[in-house]
């Protein structure tokens, strides 16, 4: 339906007109509209369309589905420390790894550039601080900074192996607490949350001023031991040092409240361990040594030798982080 409108102004009209409210309006701001043809509604008078609740819900769900399929707010990026692990995580989540460019200059400096937009996204950076710990840690910090400057909504640092967790207290005078220092670096770089696996000590979570999700590898180890069909009466859980007693006790409760033994270890230097004696009875039993990591394997190897001397029938070493630097020989099965 069309209507012809005719606009005209007359120079002889009053210079000012008065509208319905009584305000004086200059004529140059007034336009007179003449309808050349009467308005007709060929389809009847206009009416307000009515929608049922089902129609509204259907349209809303359609919009939600289309928005979810066209826009994914979750991004997973991998550093160079363990790209295979990052790929497995992405495949499990049904996502693709984010595109990121990481290179090193001739002088060893690290360059990081995100190859896709992360504005308003929840970003997960998978980068353990395994050897070389310093390079991988610095790479993680630069990745966090790149995401923060790219306006990411939330940045989660996924650190399966937190390398500086052993420096969590002062055992001698004039020592640094490197775990707290690294926690401050990660926080100041811009991370909003940290996800770590089997920290060396629980107090390391308190060093962060941001939330920390602490996950455990205990269920995987328990499934492995269950596959060995070992009688619960023959099991004894062994802590390789006094500091790991709480971890070993929690592990023993999962194994039908198995008895506990402790290896008394005297350390003369870093990565150098000397076993003195054993607290507990392991004679004729299957000893399960539980620790958070195996570094040089000095503690595990000497502990296994002591357990065999004390009459243990079998020795299993169960650990989460297999660093394996300078492995020593021993007749134990390491998982």
Secondary structure by P-SEA (a helix, b strand, c coil): cbbbbbbbcccccccccccccbbbbbcccbbbbbcccccccccccbbbbbbcaaaaaaaaaaaaaaaaaacccbbbbbccccaaaaaaaaaaacccccbbbbbccccbbbbbbbcccccccbbbbbbbbccaaaaaaaaaaaaaaaaaaacccbbbbbccccccccccccccccccaaaaaaaaaaaaacccbbbbccccccccccccccbbbbbbaaaaaaaaaaaaccccccbbbbbccccaaaaaaaaaaaacccbbbbbbcccccccbbbbccccccccccbbbbbccccccaaaaaaaaaaaaaacccbbbbbbcccccccccccccccc
